[in-house]
Amino acid sequence: MYTKEIKALKKSNRYRQRKIYDEKLVDLASNDYLGLASNEEIFDKAYKRVKQEKFHSPKASIVVNGYNKIHKEFEQILAKTNGFEDGLVVGSGFLANISLIEALVRKKDILYIDEEYHASGMVAIKTIQGEVNYFKHNDFNDLKNQIKNQHSKYNRIIIAIEGVYSMGGDIAPKEFYDIANEYNAILIVDEAHSSGVIGKNLLGWYDFYNLPILSNHIKMGTLGKAYGSYGAYILASSHIIEFLINRAKAVIYTTAPSVFDIALALESFLYIQENKKDIQKRIKENLDIIKDIFDLELYSLIVPIVVDDNKKVMHIQEELIGLGYLVGAIRQPTVKKAIIRLIAKIDISTKELKKVTLKIKEKL
């Protein structure tokens, strides 16, 4: 039924498929930034937590009887450490963005969203009752000009940005925080790729700029990146969390997050906080290597190397697999121009990182 469409994808070198890669490959493609997805100590601690519970499955929606004390403990620790009043666990980052945007943007409200915001946010836009404006990527001046000319027409203003953007690895400027406060706008920061990686305490974007948390600020993030698990969370004022529990369809009408995954994320979070100095040291070492070889000044562990040729980017990926390395070959529509997306994961030795980056540089 979709033969023509599949052929077109193959012809344009945009065809994707599921693969189980050889476990012996050096993983430089995944978002497991800190290598915690293979940490057996964290796994064992999470298992012991869940083993103490009567049920190992959430069984129902979080507003029925799927809410577990492990969920609650994780929400409370995460909120307190990040400086927020309350937290809410959600099944995935995709669902977290659906929850926030679908519920918060009401009639006579307006959402201003970065043009490169995650696909989940773009899907969520189709469900809202209010209006939507896009602003140029990371361009706070464009955002401010739009708000300045329109803000009086709306009941509420909501701004959506990412702390670190997943494909470019670039960080949102601090000025977005200032604009949100100036216009009393709700600021949603998707910290999927910044939590656990940037900031004095490895807490992400707010921590990176040392920004005080106010009642109009929201942080959401996933557990499938630095935290080596699966699921997501939303941190906000108690008032906003209460509203989401009562209005967010992706919270109300879906099974609560996996108890084991939340336990795993909780143990990962505690591990990161206990070992943050060592983690920061390894991050710096890897970013120094990237700077030396590619002359890129980065803060996140995402290294985007523009190739701008779908066929070539796939060829480079295959050649590196042959050498024992797995990197991402990212094509449209995820990015405008094809890139090799290398993740400078800190569980990779500096020797291996130098070796693979030099190989990539040779092939460009």
Buried (B, 14 or more C-beta within 10 A) or exposed (E): EEEEEEEEBEEEBBBEEEEEEEEEBBBBBBBBBBBBBEBEEBBEBBBEBBEEBEEBBBEEBBEEEBBBEBBEBBBEBBBEBBBBBBBBBBBBBBBBBBBBBBBBBEEEBBBBBBEBBBEBBBBBBEEBEBBBEBBEBBBBEBBBEBBEEBBEEBEBBBBBBBBBBBBBBBBBBBBBBEBBBEBEBBBBBBBBBBBBBBBEBBBBBBBBBEBEBEBBBBBBBBBBBBBBBBBBBBBBBEEBBEBBBEBBEBBBEBBBBBBBBBBBBBBBBBBBBEEBEEBBEBBEEBBEBBEEBBEEEBBBBBBBBBBEBBEBBBBBBEBBBEEEBBBBBBBEEBBEBBBBBBBBBBBBEBEEBBBBBEBBEEEE
